[in-house]
Each structure stands twice: as structure tokens, then as C-alpha cells.
Amino acid sequence: MLQSSTIQPAASRPAVVSKAVSDGAQYLRVTEDGRNLWVADPASATPFGSMREATRMAIRLPAGLRAFGMPLQIELETYQLMNLH
């Protein structure tokens, strides 16, 4: 018998573009005019529809940035844990 699952398929999970910095991570926010800004809070980053879309955007950035696609939910949870004081 098959059981239903609440886990979304990987192709439909939102993701963000992230890069490592000395004090943690920064996330890509694409502005309305197409500029790329790096923000500390993943909640204010541009969400991509899937890991594939986020990874595609990351590899289009200059190689020196070493950016990666990361699952949005995991980044939000990590950010919250790291910022609880």
C-alpha cells in the first residue's frame, strides 16, 4: 500500500542563490531593474522555483563569487537558529 507524503518534489521546492562570506552567508536578491544585490537574510533574497533554477542563476555569476543554489527552507531555518540570541 502506498503512503502519501507531505514532502514536495525536489523540482518544485523553492531555492535561493547563496555565497559564503567570512561571517556566514549572503543571498542573491535580483532587483526590479535587474541588478544583483547580496543580502544577509534569506527571507529577503529572490526565491527561485527550484534548485535547478537557482543553480542555473548561480553559474551565470562571475566565477570568483563561488555562488550555489540552496534550498530556501533549510537556509531560513539555519538563519533563524544562527540569529537567536
N, CA, C and O atoms as a Maestro MAE file, in Angstrom:
{
 s_m_m2io_version
 :::
 2.0.0
}

f_m_ct {
 s_m_title
 :::
 protein
 m_atom[340] {
  # First column is atom index #
  i_m_mmod_type
  r_m_x_coord
  r_m_y_coord
  r_m_z_coord
  i_m_residue_number
  s_m_chain_name
  s_m_pdb_residue_name
  s_m_pdb_atom_name
  i_m_atomic_number
  :::
  1 25 0.839 -1.169 0.000 1 A "MET " " N  " 7
  2 3 0.000 0.000 0.000 1 A "MET " " CA " 6
  3 2 0.894 1.247 0.000 1 A "MET " " C  " 6
  4 15 1.867 1.317 0.752 1 A "MET " " O  " 8
  5 25 0.563 2.215 -0.837 2 A "LEU " " N  " 7
  6 3 1.331 3.442 -0.920 2 A "LEU " " CA " 6
  7 2 0.884 4.422 0.143 2 A "LEU " " C  " 6
  8 15 -0.309 4.549 0.417 2 A "LEU " " O  " 8
  9 25 1.831 5.110 0.737 3 A "GLN " " N  " 7
  10 3 1.514 6.132 1.724 3 A "GLN " " CA " 6
  11 2 1.699 7.501 1.079 3 A "GLN " " C  " 6
  12 15 2.597 7.709 0.262 3 A "GLN " " O  " 8
  13 25 0.835 8.419 1.465 4 A "SER " " N  " 7
  14 3 1.001 9.762 0.932 4 A "SER " " CA " 6
  15 2 2.127 10.463 1.693 4 A "SER " " C  " 6
  16 15 2.407 10.151 2.850 4 A "SER " " O  " 8
  17 25 2.750 11.400 1.026 5 A "SER " " N  " 7
  18 3 3.862 12.117 1.620 5 A "SER " " CA " 6
  19 2 3.609 13.611 1.533 5 A "SER " " C  " 6
  20 15 3.021 14.095 0.566 5 A "SER " " O  " 8
  21 25 4.057 14.342 2.554 6 A "THR " " N  " 7
  22 3 3.899 15.794 2.535 6 A "THR " " CA " 6
  23 2 5.142 16.471 1.971 6 A "THR " " C  " 6
  24 15 5.184 17.698 1.883 6 A "THR " " O  " 8
  25 25 6.138 15.707 1.593 7 A "ILE " " N  " 7
  26 3 7.364 16.268 1.042 7 A "ILE " " CA " 6
  27 2 7.115 16.650 -0.413 7 A "ILE " " C  " 6
  28 15 6.618 15.848 -1.204 7 A "ILE " " O  " 8
  29 25 7.470 17.893 -0.751 8 A "GLN " " N  " 7
  30 3 7.319 18.349 -2.116 8 A "GLN " " CA " 6
  31 2 8.371 17.710 -3.004 8 A "GLN " " C  " 6
  32 15 9.475 17.419 -2.542 8 A "GLN " " O  " 8
  33 25 8.049 17.486 -4.272 9 A "PRO " " N  " 7
  34 3 9.083 17.007 -5.196 9 A "PRO " " CA " 6
  35 2 10.211 18.029 -5.282 9 A "PRO " " C  " 6
  36 15 9.964 19.232 -5.197 9 A "PRO " " O  " 8
  37 25 11.439 17.564 -5.448 10 A "ALA " " N  " 7
  38 3 12.598 18.459 -5.479 10 A "ALA " " CA " 6
  39 2 12.465 19.530 -6.552 10 A "ALA " " C  " 6
  40 15 12.942 20.651 -6.371 10 A "ALA " " O  " 8
  41 25 11.828 19.202 -7.656 11 A "ALA " " N  " 7
  42 3 11.709 20.159 -8.757 11 A "ALA " " CA " 6
  43 2 10.830 21.349 -8.406 11 A "ALA " " C  " 6
  44 15 10.915 22.383 -9.069 11 A "ALA " " O  " 8
  45 25 9.985 21.233 -7.381 12 A "SER " " N  " 7
  46 3 9.078 22.339 -7.058 12 A "SER " " CA " 6
  47 2 9.400 23.011 -5.724 12 A "SER " " C  " 6
  48 15 8.623 23.839 -5.249 12 A "SER " " O  " 8
  49 25 10.524 22.670 -5.122 13 A "ARG " " N  " 7
  50 3 10.917 23.321 -3.867 13 A "ARG " " CA " 6
  51 2 11.638 24.628 -4.148 13 A "ARG " " C  " 6
  52 15 12.572 24.648 -4.950 13 A "ARG " " O  " 8
  53 25 11.231 25.721 -3.513 14 A "PRO " " N  " 7
  54 3 11.915 26.996 -3.724 14 A "PRO " " CA " 6
  55 2 13.373 26.933 -3.251 14 A "PRO " " C  " 6
  56 15 13.719 26.202 -2.323 14 A "PRO " " O  " 8
  57 25 14.208 27.724 -3.925 15 A "ALA " " N  " 7
  58 3 15.628 27.759 -3.604 15 A "ALA " " CA " 6
  59 2 16.140 29.187 -3.747 15 A "ALA " " C  " 6
  60 15 15.496 30.033 -4.369 15 A "ALA " " O  " 8
  61 25 17.295 29.437 -3.168 16 A "VAL " " N  " 7
  62 3 17.961 30.739 -3.270 16 A "VAL " " CA " 6
  63 2 19.385 30.528 -3.753 16 A "VAL " " C  " 6
  64 15 19.912 29.415 -3.721 16 A "VAL " " O  " 8
  65 25 20.002 31.622 -4.202 17 A "VAL " " N  " 7
  66 3 21.413 31.598 -4.568 17 A "VAL " " CA " 6
  67 2 22.186 32.133 -3.367 17 A "VAL " " C  " 6
  68 15 21.863 33.196 -2.835 17 A "VAL " " O  " 8
  69 25 23.202 31.397 -2.945 18 A "SER " " N  " 7
  70 3 23.957 31.738 -1.752 18 A "SER " " CA " 6
  71 2 25.451 31.732 -2.046 18 A "SER " " C  " 6
  72 15 25.933 30.983 -2.896 18 A "SER " " O  " 8
  73 25 26.175 32.594 -1.316 19 A "LYS " " N  " 7
  74 3 27.636 32.558 -1.365 19 A "LYS " " CA " 6
  75 2 28.153 32.675 0.056 19 A "LYS " " C  " 6
  76 15 27.541 33.326 0.904 19 A "LYS " " O  " 8
  77 25 29.287 32.038 0.305 20 A "ALA " " N  " 7
  78 3 29.900 32.085 1.628 20 A "ALA " " CA " 6
  79 2 30.671 33.389 1.787 20 A "ALA " " C  " 6
  80 15 31.343 33.851 0.865 20 A "ALA " " O  " 8
  81 25 30.559 33.968 2.975 21 A "VAL " " N  " 7
  82 3 31.359 35.133 3.351 21 A "VAL " " CA " 6
  83 2 31.987 34.829 4.706 21 A "VAL " " C  " 6
  84 15 31.632 33.841 5.349 21 A "VAL " " O  " 8
  85 25 32.912 35.666 5.139 22 A "SER " " N  " 7
  86 3 33.669 35.365 6.351 22 A "SER " " CA " 6
  87 2 32.799 35.155 7.592 22 A "SER " " C  " 6
  88 15 33.174 34.387 8.478 22 A "SER " " O  " 8
  89 25 31.657 35.816 7.672 23 A "ASP " " N  " 7
  90 3 30.815 35.675 8.866 23 A "ASP " " CA " 6
  91 2 29.515 34.908 8.602 23 A "ASP " " C  " 6
  92 15 28.539 35.082 9.331 23 A "ASP " " O  " 8
  93 25 29.494 34.069 7.575 24 A "GLY " " N  " 7
  94 3 28.298 33.269 7.310 24 A "GLY " " CA " 6
  95 2 28.010 33.141 5.831 24 A "GLY " " C  " 6
  96 15 28.824 32.629 5.063 24 A "GLY " " O  " 8
  97 25 26.825 33.621 5.441 25 A "ALA " " N  " 7
  98 3 26.402 33.516 4.041 25 A "ALA " " CA " 6
  99 2 25.675 34.779 3.623 25 A "ALA " " C  " 6
  100 15 25.157 35.526 4.453 25 A "ALA " " O  " 8
  101 25 25.650 35.000 2.327 26 A "GLN " " N  " 7
  102 3 24.850 36.069 1.742 26 A "GLN " " CA " 6
  103 2 24.009 35.463 0.638 26 A "GLN " " C  " 6
  104 15 24.359 34.435 0.058 26 A "GLN " " O  " 8
  105 25 22.886 36.123 0.358 27 A "TYR " " N  " 7
  106 3 21.914 35.596 -0.585 27 A "TYR " " CA " 6
  107 2 21.616 36.616 -1.664 27 A "TYR " " C  " 6
  108 15 21.593 37.819 -1.408 27 A "TYR " " O  " 8
  109 25 21.394 36.134 -2.854 28 A "LEU " " N  " 7
  110 3 21.174 36.995 -4.004 28 A "LEU " " CA " 6
  111 2 19.748 37.527 -4.043 28 A "LEU " " C  " 6
  112 15 18.777 36.779 -3.934 28 A "LEU " " O  " 8
  113 25 19.657 38.849 -4.202 29 A "ARG " " N  " 7
  114 3 18.369 39.482 -4.462 29 A "ARG " " CA " 6
  115 2 18.512 40.187 -5.801 29 A "ARG " " C  " 6
  116 15 19.376 41.047 -5.971 29 A "ARG " " O  " 8
  117 25 17.661 39.820 -6.748 30 A "VAL " " N  " 7
  118 3 17.656 40.452 -8.058 30 A "VAL " " CA " 6
  119 2 16.620 41.567 -7.996 30 A "VAL " " C  " 6
  120 15 15.444 41.313 -7.735 30 A "VAL " " O  " 8
  121 25 17.057 42.804 -8.238 31 A "THR " " N  " 7
  122 3 16.150 43.954 -8.160 31 A "THR " " CA " 6
  123 2 15.282 44.030 -9.417 31 A "THR " " C  " 6
  124 15 15.522 43.331 -10.401 31 A "THR " " O  " 8
  125 25 14.275 44.891 -9.360 32 A "GLU " " N  " 7
  126 3 13.374 45.042 -10.497 32 A "GLU " " CA " 6
  127 2 14.091 45.523 -11.747 32 A "GLU " " C  " 6
  128 15 13.681 45.206 -12.864 32 A "GLU " " O  " 8
  129 25 15.165 46.289 -11.562 33 A "ASP " " N  " 7
  130 3 15.914 46.766 -12.726 33 A "ASP " " CA " 6
  131 2 17.021 45.798 -13.144 33 A "ASP " " C  " 6
  132 15 17.845 46.133 -13.995 33 A "ASP " " O  " 8
  133 25 17.050 44.604 -12.555 34 A "GLY " " N  " 7
  134 3 17.981 43.555 -12.960 34 A "GLY " " CA " 6
  135 2 19.326 43.554 -12.263 34 A "GLY " " C  " 6
  136 15 20.187 42.736 -12.587 34 A "GLY " " O  " 8
  137 25 19.525 44.461 -11.305 35 A "ARG " " N  " 7
  138 3 20.802 44.465 -10.564 35 A "ARG " " CA " 6
  139 2 20.814 43.333 -9.549 35 A "ARG " " C  " 6
  140 15 19.768 42.904 -9.063 35 A "ARG " " O  " 8
  141 25 22.006 42.860 -9.241 36 A "ASN " " N  " 7
  142 3 22.189 41.819 -8.230 36 A "ASN " " CA " 6
  143 2 22.684 42.452 -6.942 36 A "ASN " " C  " 6
  144 15 23.709 43.134 -6.933 36 A "ASN " " O  " 8
  145 25 21.958 42.227 -5.854 37 A "LEU " " N  " 7
  146 3 22.370 42.678 -4.529 37 A "LEU " " CA " 6
  147 2 22.560 41.449 -3.654 37 A "LEU " " C  " 6
  148 15 21.877 40.441 -3.832 37 A "LEU " " O  " 8
  149 25 23.490 41.535 -2.710 38 A "TRP " " N  " 7
  150 3 23.712 40.436 -1.772 38 A "TRP " " CA " 6
  151 2 23.184 40.859 -0.417 38 A "TRP " " C  " 6
  152 15 23.563 41.913 0.094 38 A "TRP " " O  " 8
  153 25 22.307 40.046 0.177 39 A "VAL " " N  " 7
  154 3 21.670 40.347 1.457 39 A "VAL " " CA " 6
  155 2 21.989 39.248 2.465 39 A "VAL " " C  " 6
  156 15 22.287 38.114 2.090 39 A "VAL " " O  " 8
  157 25 21.924 39.596 3.740 40 A "ALA " " N  " 7
  158 3 22.249 38.631 4.799 40 A "ALA " " CA " 6
  159 2 21.076 37.712 5.145 40 A "ALA " " C  " 6
  160 15 21.286 36.585 5.593 40 A "ALA " " O  " 8
  161 25 19.858 38.179 4.944 41 A "ASP " " N  " 7
  162 3 18.658 37.430 5.334 41 A "ASP " " CA " 6
  163 2 18.091 36.667 4.133 41 A "ASP " " C  " 6
  164 15 17.709 37.290 3.142 41 A "ASP " " O  " 8
  165 25 18.028 35.340 4.201 42 A "PRO " " N  " 7
  166 3 17.498 34.572 3.074 42 A "PRO " " CA " 6
  167 2 16.031 34.886 2.781 42 A "PRO " " C  " 6
  168 15 15.569 34.661 1.663 42 A "PRO " " O  " 8
  169 25 15.293 35.402 3.765 43 A "ALA " " N  " 7
  170 3 13.893 35.739 3.541 43 A "ALA " " CA " 6
  171 2 13.748 36.922 2.589 43 A "ALA " " C  " 6
  172 15 12.701 37.076 1.960 43 A "ALA " " O  " 8
  173 25 14.772 37.755 2.471 44 A "SER " " N  " 7
  174 3 14.697 38.905 1.571 44 A "SER " " CA " 6
  175 2 15.402 38.635 0.236 44 A "SER " " C  " 6
  176 15 15.507 39.531 -0.601 44 A "SER " " O  " 8
  177 25 15.879 37.419 0.041 45 A "ALA " " N  " 7
  178 3 16.516 37.040 -1.222 45 A "ALA " " CA " 6
  179 2 15.455 36.714 -2.270 45 A "ALA " " C  " 6
  180 15 14.290 36.489 -1.944 45 A "ALA " " O  " 8
  181 25 15.872 36.693 -3.509 46 A "THR " " N  " 7
  182 3 14.971 36.304 -4.594 46 A "THR " " CA " 6
  183 2 14.769 34.797 -4.541 46 A "THR " " C  " 6
  184 15 15.735 34.042 -4.652 46 A "THR " " O  " 8
  185 25 13.524 34.347 -4.373 47 A "PRO " " N  " 7
  186 3 13.281 32.901 -4.392 47 A "PRO " " CA " 6
  187 2 13.166 32.396 -5.828 47 A "PRO " " C  " 6
  188 15 12.487 33.005 -6.655 47 A "PRO " " O  " 8
  189 25 13.819 31.306 -6.112 48 A "PHE " " N  " 7
  190 3 13.712 30.658 -7.410 48 A "PHE " " CA " 6
  191 2 12.798 29.456 -7.246 48 A "PHE " " C  " 6
  192 15 12.701 28.896 -6.154 48 A "PHE " " O  " 8
  193 25 12.136 29.059 -8.302 49 A "GLY " " N  " 7
  194 3 11.141 27.994 -8.239 49 A "GLY " " CA " 6
  195 2 11.676 26.617 -7.920 49 A "GLY " " C  " 6
  196 15 10.930 25.747 -7.471 49 A "GLY " " O  " 8
  197 25 12.963 26.408 -8.147 50 A "SER " " N  " 7
  198 3 13.553 25.093 -7.911 50 A "SER " " CA " 6
  199 2 15.064 25.223 -7.736 50 A "SER " " C  " 6
  200 15 15.647 26.270 -8.015 50 A "SER " " O  " 8
  201 25 15.675 24.162 -7.278 51 A "MET " " N  " 7
  202 3 17.134 24.122 -7.163 51 A "MET " " CA " 6
  203 2 17.772 24.290 -8.533 51 A "MET " " C  " 6
  204 15 18.811 24.936 -8.668 51 A "MET " " O  " 8
  205 25 17.153 23.712 -9.535 52 A "ARG " " N  " 7
  206 3 17.692 23.817 -10.888 52 A "ARG " " CA " 6
  207 2 17.777 25.282 -11.327 52 A "ARG " " C  " 6
  208 15 18.799 25.709 -11.864 52 A "ARG " " O  " 8
  209 25 16.702 26.057 -11.098 53 A "GLU " " N  " 7
  210 3 16.694 27.468 -11.474 53 A "GLU " " CA " 6
  211 2 17.733 28.273 -10.681 53 A "GLU " " C  " 6
  212 15 18.426 29.121 -11.243 53 A "GLU " " O  " 8
  213 25 17.835 28.003 -9.378 54 A "ALA " " N  " 7
  214 3 18.804 28.717 -8.541 54 A "ALA " " CA " 6
  215 2 20.235 28.375 -8.954 54 A "ALA " " C  " 6
  216 15 21.089 29.260 -9.022 54 A "ALA " " O  " 8
  217 25 20.495 27.123 -9.224 55 A "THR " " N  " 7
  218 3 21.826 26.700 -9.653 55 A "THR " " CA " 6
  219 2 22.178 27.315 -10.998 55 A "THR " " C  " 6
  220 15 23.312 27.740 -11.216 55 A "THR " " O  " 8
  221 25 21.213 27.360 -11.888 56 A "ARG " " N  " 7
  222 3 21.431 27.985 -13.191 56 A "ARG " " CA " 6
  223 2 21.832 29.449 -13.036 56 A "ARG " " C  " 6
  224 15 22.743 29.926 -13.714 56 A "ARG " " O  " 8
  225 25 21.144 30.159 -12.139 57 A "MET " " N  " 7
  226 3 21.475 31.563 -11.895 57 A "MET " " CA " 6
  227 2 22.870 31.681 -11.280 57 A "MET " " C  " 6
  228 15 23.641 32.564 -11.653 57 A "MET " " O  " 8
  229 25 23.193 30.791 -10.338 58 A "ALA " " N  " 7
  230 3 24.492 30.830 -9.666 58 A "ALA " " CA " 6
  231 2 25.641 30.641 -10.646 58 A "ALA " " C  " 6
  232 15 26.668 31.309 -10.526 58 A "ALA " " O  " 8
  233 25 25.487 29.744 -11.612 59 A "ILE " " N  " 7
  234 3 26.595 29.501 -12.541 59 A "ILE " " CA " 6
  235 2 26.716 30.608 -13.585 59 A "ILE " " C  " 6
  236 15 27.719 30.669 -14.296 59 A "ILE " " O  " 8
  237 25 25.727 31.472 -13.692 60 A "ARG " " N  " 7
  238 3 25.810 32.618 -14.600 60 A "ARG " " CA " 6
  239 2 26.565 33.795 -13.977 60 A "ARG " " C  " 6
  240 15 26.943 34.732 -14.679 60 A "ARG " " O  " 8
  241 25 26.779 33.746 -12.687 61 A "LEU " " N  " 7
  242 3 27.501 34.810 -11.989 61 A "LEU " " CA " 6
  243 2 28.998 34.651 -12.224 61 A "LEU " " C  " 6
  244 15 29.445 33.566 -12.596 61 A "LEU " " O  " 8
  245 25 29.788 35.713 -12.015 62 A "PRO " " N  " 7
  246 3 31.243 35.595 -12.177 62 A "PRO " " CA " 6
  247 2 31.811 34.455 -11.312 62 A "PRO " " C  " 6
  248 15 31.387 34.259 -10.173 62 A "PRO " " O  " 8
  249 25 32.754 33.726 -11.861 63 A "ALA " " N  " 7
  250 3 33.314 32.550 -11.185 63 A "ALA " " CA " 6
  251 2 33.913 32.878 -9.832 63 A "ALA " " C  " 6
  252 15 33.896 32.036 -8.935 63 A "ALA " " O  " 8
  253 25 34.441 34.074 -9.662 64 A "GLY " " N  " 7
  254 3 35.061 34.455 -8.397 64 A "GLY " " CA " 6
  255 2 34.091 34.525 -7.232 64 A "GLY " " C  " 6
  256 15 34.519 34.524 -6.077 64 A "GLY " " O  " 8
  257 25 32.794 34.585 -7.506 65 A "LEU " " N  " 7
  258 3 31.807 34.657 -6.421 65 A "LEU " " CA " 6
  259 2 31.551 33.307 -5.764 65 A "LEU " " C  " 6
  260 15 31.158 33.254 -4.599 65 A "LEU " " O  " 8
  261 25 31.765 32.238 -6.478 66 A "ARG " " N  " 7
  262 3 31.523 30.886 -5.968 66 A "ARG " " CA " 6
  263 2 30.168 30.791 -5.284 66 A "ARG " " C  " 6
  264 15 30.080 30.480 -4.096 66 A "ARG " " O  " 8
  265 25 29.122 31.060 -6.038 67 A "ALA " " N  " 7
  266 3 27.760 31.003 -5.521 67 A "ALA " " CA " 6
  267 2 27.135 29.644 -5.845 67 A "ALA " " C  " 6
  268 15 27.543 28.964 -6.787 67 A "ALA " " O  " 8
  269 25 26.137 29.268 -5.046 68 A "PHE " " N  " 7
  270 3 25.495 27.964 -5.178 68 A "PHE " " CA " 6
  271 2 23.988 28.098 -4.992 68 A "PHE " " C  " 6
  272 15 23.526 29.031 -4.335 68 A "PHE " " O  " 8
  273 25 23.230 27.187 -5.558 69 A "GLY " " N  " 7
  274 3 21.808 27.090 -5.275 69 A "GLY " " CA " 6
  275 2 21.619 26.328 -3.973 69 A "GLY " " C  " 6
  276 15 22.243 25.289 -3.759 69 A "GLY " " O  " 8
  277 25 20.756 26.847 -3.101 70 A "MET " " N  " 7
  278 3 20.497 26.205 -1.804 70 A "MET " " CA " 6
  279 2 18.983 26.160 -1.561 70 A "MET " " C  " 6
  280 15 18.273 27.088 -1.949 70 A "MET " " O  " 8
  281 25 18.482 25.095 -0.925 71 A "PRO " " N  " 7
  282 3 17.049 25.035 -0.617 71 A "PRO " " CA " 6
  283 2 16.646 26.183 0.317 71 A "PRO " " C  " 6
  284 15 17.278 26.395 1.352 71 A "PRO " " O  " 8
  285 25 15.615 26.905 -0.043 72 A "LEU " " N  " 7
  286 3 15.187 28.070 0.730 72 A "LEU " " CA " 6
  287 2 14.807 27.704 2.157 72 A "LEU " " C  " 6
  288 15 15.223 28.390 3.090 72 A "LEU " " O  " 8
  289 25 14.043 26.661 2.351 73 A "GLN " " N  " 7
  290 3 13.570 26.301 3.695 73 A "GLN " " CA " 6
  291 2 14.730 26.012 4.643 73 A "GLN " " C  " 6
  292 15 14.706 26.436 5.798 73 A "GLN " " O  " 8
  293 25 15.723 25.308 4.173 74 A "ILE " " N  " 7
  294 3 16.883 24.991 5.016 74 A "ILE " " CA " 6
  295 2 17.651 26.260 5.364 74 A "ILE " " C  " 6
  296 15 18.088 26.426 6.503 74 A "ILE " " O  " 8
  297 25 17.819 27.159 4.393 75 A "GLU " " N  " 7
  298 3 18.530 28.409 4.655 75 A "GLU " " CA " 6
  299 2 17.775 29.283 5.645 75 A "GLU " " C  " 6
  300 15 18.393 29.927 6.492 75 A "GLU " " O  " 8
  301 25 16.445 29.316 5.552 76 A "LEU " " N  " 7
  302 3 15.643 30.091 6.504 76 A "LEU " " CA " 6
  303 2 15.788 29.536 7.917 76 A "LEU " " C  " 6
  304 15 15.965 30.294 8.871 76 A "LEU " " O  " 8
  305 25 15.712 28.219 8.049 77 A "GLU " " N  " 7
  306 3 15.842 27.589 9.365 77 A "GLU " " CA " 6
  307 2 17.232 27.826 9.956 77 A "GLU " " C  " 6
  308 15 17.360 28.120 11.144 77 A "GLU " " O  " 8
  309 25 18.251 27.702 9.147 78 A "THR " " N  " 7
  310 3 19.628 27.924 9.606 78 A "THR " " CA " 6
  311 2 19.813 29.373 10.040 78 A "THR " " C  " 6
  312 15 20.417 29.633 11.081 78 A "THR " " O  " 8
  313 25 19.305 30.311 9.261 79 A "TYR " " N  " 7
  314 3 19.417 31.726 9.575 79 A "TYR " " CA " 6
  315 2 18.738 32.031 10.920 79 A "TYR " " C  " 6
  316 15 19.275 32.777 11.739 79 A "TYR " " O  " 8
  317 25 17.574 31.457 11.131 80 A "GLN " " N  " 7
  318 3 16.845 31.680 12.389 80 A "GLN " " CA " 6
  319 2 17.630 31.128 13.573 80 A "GLN " " C  " 6
  320 15 17.731 31.782 14.611 80 A "GLN " " O  " 8
  321 25 18.187 29.926 13.423 81 A "LEU " " N  " 7
  322 3 18.968 29.323 14.508 81 A "LEU " " CA " 6
  323 2 20.216 30.127 14.818 81 A "LEU " " C  " 6
  324 15 20.574 30.296 15.983 81 A "LEU " " O  " 8
  325 25 20.880 30.624 13.784 82 A "MET " " N  " 7
  326 3 22.124 31.369 13.970 82 A "MET " " CA " 6
  327 2 21.875 32.748 14.578 82 A "MET " " C  " 6
  328 15 22.781 33.327 15.177 82 A "MET " " O  " 8
  329 25 20.676 33.277 14.435 83 A "ASN " " N  " 7
  330 3 20.383 34.628 14.903 83 A "ASN " " CA " 6
  331 2 19.513 34.686 16.149 83 A "ASN " " C  " 6
  332 15 18.999 35.748 16.502 83 A "ASN " " O  " 8
  333 25 19.345 33.550 16.817 84 A "LEU " " N  " 7
  334 3 18.631 33.551 18.098 84 A "LEU " " CA " 6
  335 2 19.616 33.973 19.185 84 A "LEU " " C  " 6
  336 15 20.671 33.364 19.359 84 A "LEU " " O  " 8
  337 25 19.261 34.998 19.891 85 A "HIS " " N  " 7
  338 3 20.172 35.487 20.952 85 A "HIS " " CA " 6
  339 2 19.444 35.506 22.264 85 A "HIS " " C  " 6
  340 15 20.021 35.882 23.284 85 A "HIS " " O  " 8
  :::
 }
 m_bond[339] {
  # First column is bond index #
  i_m_from
  i_m_to
  i_m_order
  :::
  1 1 2 1
  2 2 3 1
  3 3 4 2
  4 3 5 1
  5 5 6 1
  6 6 7 1
  7 7 8 2
  8 7 9 1
  9 9 10 1
  10 10 11 1
  11 11 12 2
  12 11 13 1
  13 13 14 1
  14 14 15 1
  15 15 16 2
  16 15 17 1
  17 17 18 1
  18 18 19 1
  19 19 20 2
  20 19 21 1
  21 21 22 1
  22 22 23 1
  23 23 24 2
  24 23 25 1
  25 25 26 1
  26 26 27 1
  27 27 28 2
  28 27 29 1
  29 29 30 1
  30 30 31 1
  31 31 32 2
  32 31 33 1
  33 33 34 1
  34 34 35 1
  35 35 36 2
  36 35 37 1
  37 37 38 1
  38 38 39 1
  39 39 40 2
  40 39 41 1
  41 41 42 1
  42 42 43 1
  43 43 44 2
  44 43 45 1
  45 45 46 1
  46 46 47 1
  47 47 48 2
  48 47 49 1
  49 49 50 1
  50 50 51 1
  51 51 52 2
  52 51 53 1
  53 53 54 1
  54 54 55 1
  55 55 56 2
  56 55 57 1
  57 57 58 1
  58 58 59 1
  59 59 60 2
  60 59 61 1
  61 61 62 1
  62 62 63 1
  63 63 64 2
  64 63 65 1
  65 65 66 1
  66 66 67 1
  67 67 68 2
  68 67 69 1
  69 69 70 1
  70 70 71 1
  71 71 72 2
  72 71 73 1
  73 73 74 1
  74 74 75 1
  75 75 76 2
  76 75 77 1
  77 77 78 1
  78 78 79 1
  79 79 80 2
  80 79 81 1
  81 81 82 1
  82 82 83 1
  83 83 84 2
  84 83 85 1
  85 85 86 1
  86 86 87 1
  87 87 88 2
  88 87 89 1
  89 89 90 1
  90 90 91 1
  91 91 92 2
  92 91 93 1
  93 93 94 1
  94 94 95 1
  95 95 96 2
  96 95 97 1
  97 97 98 1
  98 98 99 1
  99 99 100 2
  100 99 101 1
  101 101 102 1
  102 102 103 1
  103 103 104 2
  104 103 105 1
  105 105 106 1
  106 106 107 1
  107 107 108 2
  108 107 109 1
  109 109 110 1
  110 110 111 1
  111 111 112 2
  112 111 113 1
  113 113 114 1
  114 114 115 1
  115 115 116 2
  116 115 117 1
  117 117 118 1
  118 118 119 1
  119 119 120 2
  120 119 121 1
  121 121 122 1
  122 122 123 1
  123 123 124 2
  124 123 125 1
  125 125 126 1
  126 126 127 1
  127 127 128 2
  128 127 129 1
  129 129 130 1
  130 130 131 1
  131 131 132 2
  132 131 133 1
  133 133 134 1
  134 134 135 1
  135 135 136 2
  136 135 137 1
  137 137 138 1
  138 138 139 1
  139 139 140 2
  140 139 141 1
  141 141 142 1
  142 142 143 1
  143 143 144 2
  144 143 145 1
  145 145 146 1
  146 146 147 1
  147 147 148 2
  148 147 149 1
  149 149 150 1
  150 150 151 1
  151 151 152 2
  152 151 153 1
  153 153 154 1
  154 154 155 1
  155 155 156 2
  156 155 157 1
  157 157 158 1
  158 158 159 1
  159 159 160 2
  160 159 161 1
  161 161 162 1
  162 162 163 1
  163 163 164 2
  164 163 165 1
  165 165 166 1
  166 166 167 1
  167 167 168 2
  168 167 169 1
  169 169 170 1
  170 170 171 1
  171 171 172 2
  172 171 173 1
  173 173 174 1
  174 174 175 1
  175 175 176 2
  176 175 177 1
  177 177 178 1
  178 178 179 1
  179 179 180 2
  180 179 181 1
  181 181 182 1
  182 182 183 1
  183 183 184 2
  184 183 185 1
  185 185 186 1
  186 186 187 1
  187 187 188 2
  188 187 189 1
  189 189 190 1
  190 190 191 1
  191 191 192 2
  192 191 193 1
  193 193 194 1
  194 194 195 1
  195 195 196 2
  196 195 197 1
  197 197 198 1
  198 198 199 1
  199 199 200 2
  200 199 201 1
  201 201 202 1
  202 202 203 1
  203 203 204 2
  204 203 205 1
  205 205 206 1
  206 206 207 1
  207 207 208 2
  208 207 209 1
  209 209 210 1
  210 210 211 1
  211 211 212 2
  212 211 213 1
  213 213 214 1
  214 214 215 1
  215 215 216 2
  216 215 217 1
  217 217 218 1
  218 218 219 1
  219 219 220 2
  220 219 221 1
  221 221 222 1
  222 222 223 1
  223 223 224 2
  224 223 225 1
  225 225 226 1
  226 226 227 1
  227 227 228 2
  228 227 229 1
  229 229 230 1
  230 230 231 1
  231 231 232 2
  232 231 233 1
  233 233 234 1
  234 234 235 1
  235 235 236 2
  236 235 237 1
  237 237 238 1
  238 238 239 1
  239 239 240 2
  240 239 241 1
  241 241 242 1
  242 242 243 1
  243 243 244 2
  244 243 245 1
  245 245 246 1
  246 246 247 1
  247 247 248 2
  248 247 249 1
  249 249 250 1
  250 250 251 1
  251 251 252 2
  252 251 253 1
  253 253 254 1
  254 254 255 1
  255 255 256 2
  256 255 257 1
  257 257 258 1
  258 258 259 1
  259 259 260 2
  260 259 261 1
  261 261 262 1
  262 262 263 1
  263 263 264 2
  264 263 265 1
  265 265 266 1
  266 266 267 1
  267 267 268 2
  268 267 269 1
  269 269 270 1
  270 270 271 1
  271 271 272 2
  272 271 273 1
  273 273 274 1
  274 274 275 1
  275 275 276 2
  276 275 277 1
  277 277 278 1
  278 278 279 1
  279 279 280 2
  280 279 281 1
  281 281 282 1
  282 282 283 1
  283 283 284 2
  284 283 285 1
  285 285 286 1
  286 286 287 1
  287 287 288 2
  288 287 289 1
  289 289 290 1
  290 290 291 1
  291 291 292 2
  292 291 293 1
  293 293 294 1
  294 294 295 1
  295 295 296 2
  296 295 297 1
  297 297 298 1
  298 298 299 1
  299 299 300 2
  300 299 301 1
  301 301 302 1
  302 302 303 1
  303 303 304 2
  304 303 305 1
  305 305 306 1
  306 306 307 1
  307 307 308 2
  308 307 309 1
  309 309 310 1
  310 310 311 1
  311 311 312 2
  312 311 313 1
  313 313 314 1
  314 314 315 1
  315 315 316 2
  316 315 317 1
  317 317 318 1
  318 318 319 1
  319 319 320 2
  320 319 321 1
  321 321 322 1
  322 322 323 1
  323 323 324 2
  324 323 325 1
  325 325 326 1
  326 326 327 1
  327 327 328 2
  328 327 329 1
  329 329 330 1
  330 330 331 1
  331 331 332 2
  332 331 333 1
  333 333 334 1
  334 334 335 1
  335 335 336 2
  336 335 337 1
  337 337 338 1
  338 338 339 1
  339 339 340 2
  :::
 }
}
